């Protein structure tokens, strides 16, 4: 599963810059619609385009590897297999 770590990158931006960054602020900085940003932050399976990922990386000062995470299907956030999942 592909996971966009938008909330984590917003927190990292805030920590590094000392500035509060709202979804509306990020929309202005990145040129990405606020609704898209909200969907990325709240819906795990939201399908973002590479152009959107590129704009967010530029606005947040991070790399794609920072923003996007790959986890094999059936793996939890902690890296363990979900009960009943089949080996990948």
VEXTOR-13193 format. One record per atom (N, C-alpha, C): x, y, z. Coordinates in steps of 0.2 Angstrom, whole numbers, m for minus. Layout:
residues N
       X       Y       Z
       X       Y       Z
...
end
This chain:
residues 88
       X       Y       Z
       4      m6       0
       0       0       0
       4       6       0
       3      11      m4
       6      17      m4
       3      22       1
       7      25       5
       4      30      11
       8      36      10
       3      42       9
       6      48       9
       6      51      16
      12      53      18
      14      55      25
      13      62      26
       8      65      24
       7      72      23
       7      76      30
       3      73      35
       3      76      42
      10      76      45
      14      71      44
      20      70      47
      25      76      44
      24      77      37
      29      82      34
      27      89      35
      20      90      37
      18      96      39
      21      98      46
      21      93      50
      24      94      57
      31      95      56
      35      91      52
      42      92      51
      43      99      48
      39     102      44
      40     109      41
      39     114      47
      34     113      51
      33     117      56
      38     117      61
      41     112      63
      46     111      67
      53     115      65
      54     113      58
      60     116      55
      60     124      54
      54     126      52
      53     133      51
      50     138      56
      47     134      61
      44     138      67
      38     141      65
      35     140      59
      29     143      57
      23     137      57
      17     140      59
      11     135      59
       9     135      51
       8     129      49
       6     128      42
      m1     124      42
      m6     128      40
     m13     125      39
     m14     122      32
     m19     118      31
     m20     116      25
     m22     121      20
     m25     126      22
     m26     132      18
     m19     135      16
     m15     136      20
      m8     139      19
      m4     135      14
      m5     128      15
      m1     123      11
      m4     124       4
     m11     124       3
     m14     125      m3
     m11     131      m7
     m10     137      m4
      m8     143      m7
       0     142      m9
       4     139      m4
      11     138      m5
      12     133     m11
       8     128     m12
       9     122     m16
       5     123     m23
       0     126     m23
      m5     126     m29
      m9     120     m29
      m9     116     m24
     m14     110     m24
     m20     113     m20
     m26     110     m23
     m32     112     m20
     m33     110     m13
     m36     114      m8
     m36     112      m1
     m40     106       0
     m45     104      m4
     m49      98      m4
     m44      92      m5
     m40      93     m10
     m35      87     m11
     m31      86      m6
     m28      92      m3
     m24      91       3
     m27      88       9
     m34      90      10
     m38      87      16
     m39      79      14
     m40      77       8
     m41      70       6
     m34      66       7
     m29      69       5
     m22      66       6
     m21      65      14
     m23      70      18
     m21      69      25
     m26      65      29
     m32      63      26
     m37      59      30
     m39      53      27
     m37      52      20
     m39      46      17
     m33      42      15
     m32      36      18
     m26      32      17
     m26      30      10
     m31      28       6
     m31      26       0
     m31      31      m6
     m31      37      m4
     m32      43      m9
     m26      42     m14
     m28      42     m21
     m23      42     m26
     m21      48     m29
     m15      51     m26
     m13      57     m29
      m8      56     m35
      m8      61     m39
      m4      61     m45
       3      63     m43
       8      61     m47
      15      63     m46
      16      70     m46
      12      74     m50
      12      81     m51
      10      84     m44
       5      81     m41
       3      84     m34
       8      82     m29
      11      76     m29
      17      75     m25
      22      79     m26
      24      81     m32
      30      85     m33
      28      92     m30
      22      95     m31
      21     102     m29
      21     102     m21
      19      96     m18
      19      96     m10
      26      96      m8
      30      92     m11
      37      91      m9
      41      98     m10
      39     102     m15
      42     108     m16
      40     113     m11
      34     113      m9
      31     117      m4
      33     116       3
      34     109       4
      36     107      11
      44     106      12
      48     107       6
      55     106       7
      57      99       8
      53      94       6
      55      87       7
      56      83       1
      58      77       1
      59      73      m5
      53      69      m5
      52      65     m11
      47      61     m12
      47      55      m7
      53      53      m6
      54      47      m1
      52      49       6
      53      56       8
      50      58      14
      42      58      15
      39      60       9
      32      61       9
      28      54       7
      31      50       3
      27      44       1
      31      38       4
      27      33       7
      29      27      10
      26      21       7
      30      16       6
      27      10       3
      27       4       8
      21       1       9
      21      m5      14
      17     m10      10
      20     m16      10
      17     m22       7
      10     m23       9
       6     m25       5
      m1     m26       7
      m1     m31      12
      m6     m29      17
      m6     m33      23
      m2     m32      29
       3     m27      28
       7     m25      33
       5     m19      37
       5     m19      43
       3     m13      47
       8      m7      47
       6      m2      50
      11       4      51
      17       2      55
      16      m2      59
      22      m4      63
      27     m10      60
      25     m12      54
      29     m16      50
      27     m24      52
      22     m25      55
      20     m32      57
      14     m34      52
      14     m40      51
       8     m43      47
       2     m43      51
      m4     m41      47
     m10     m41      50
     m13     m48      51
     m16     m50      57
     m19     m56      58
     m23     m59      52
     m22     m65      49
     m26     m67      44
     m23     m65      37
     m18     m61      37
     m16     m59      30
     m11     m64      27
     m11     m65      20
      m7     m70      17
       0     m67      16
       5     m71      16
      11     m69      15
      12     m66       8
      16     m60       7
      16     m57       1
      22     m59      m3
end
